[in-house]
Amino acid sequence: MLRLGLIGYGKMGKMIAHLAESKGCRVVAIIDPEDPQYPSRINPEELKDVDVCLEFTHPDAVIDNVTQLAALHKKIVIGTTGGNDRLEEVSQLATRHQTGIIYAANFSIGMNLFNRIVAYATQLIDKFPEYDVWGMEMHHNQKADSPSGTAIQLANTVLANHSGKTQAVYDTLYRRIQPHELHFASIRGGSVPGLHEVGYDSQADSITLAHNVRDRACLALGALESALWIHEKQGFYSFNEMMDARLC
């Protein structure tokens, strides 16, 4: 049975712990600076029996946490979003410490499939200039980052497959969107687990693709699948690369 360490024991950490045994895993260590019943800091003694650490904390803490975990030669699943601009640094940590790290903006298998569907749909729409493309994401009001890592990933997918769009914009207050810009709105409110839409609109009709998270279990199960997959590997991988391997 794969032994897990949870770095961060918020909503996602608790869901992972709840589902771990159904995937052949067991949580043997929990570290959370905000819960007094668990150790607040990463330390070798607490993680000595851990095979894979799952990091679900805060954008401000993730790089420091991953640096410490890699130095302990732990395999790591990074679920904290908001650190996209430092992924090269994470890749170097995996190489330097000869460990395995997997990262995802969103661990939902359904979202990964959705991203592939968006790529194909955008390639088709790109052949018909009368359609304009847009995006929207909505999350609960406790989510730390806006736009979400998933929104950025989807926006990049659209940009890679649409010849008319060259950049994404998220904050457009009091500014007119230019034709070459992809407007991807980011909304925070209520308790929505996660909704992402990509639309293609013309004067005559419109097409909307959507992925709607009904339960965070889909994210926790994807994170557990990632832990099982990275356990035997070295290097830095994306969740997309794991899915490529599964789909072959």
Secondary structure, DSSP 8 states (H G I E B T S, - for coil): -EEEEEE--SHHHHHHHHHGGGGTEEEEEEE-TT-TTS-SS--TTTTTT-SEEEE-S-TTTHHHHHHHHHHTT-EEEE---S-GGGHHHHHHHHHHTT-EEEE-S---HHHHHHHHHHHHHHHHHTT-TT-EEEEEEEE-TT-S-SS-HHHHHHHHHHHHH-TT--EEES--TT----TTEEEEEEEE-TT---EEEEEEE-SS-EEEEEEE-S-THHHHHHHHHHHHHHTT--EEEEHHHHHHHHH-
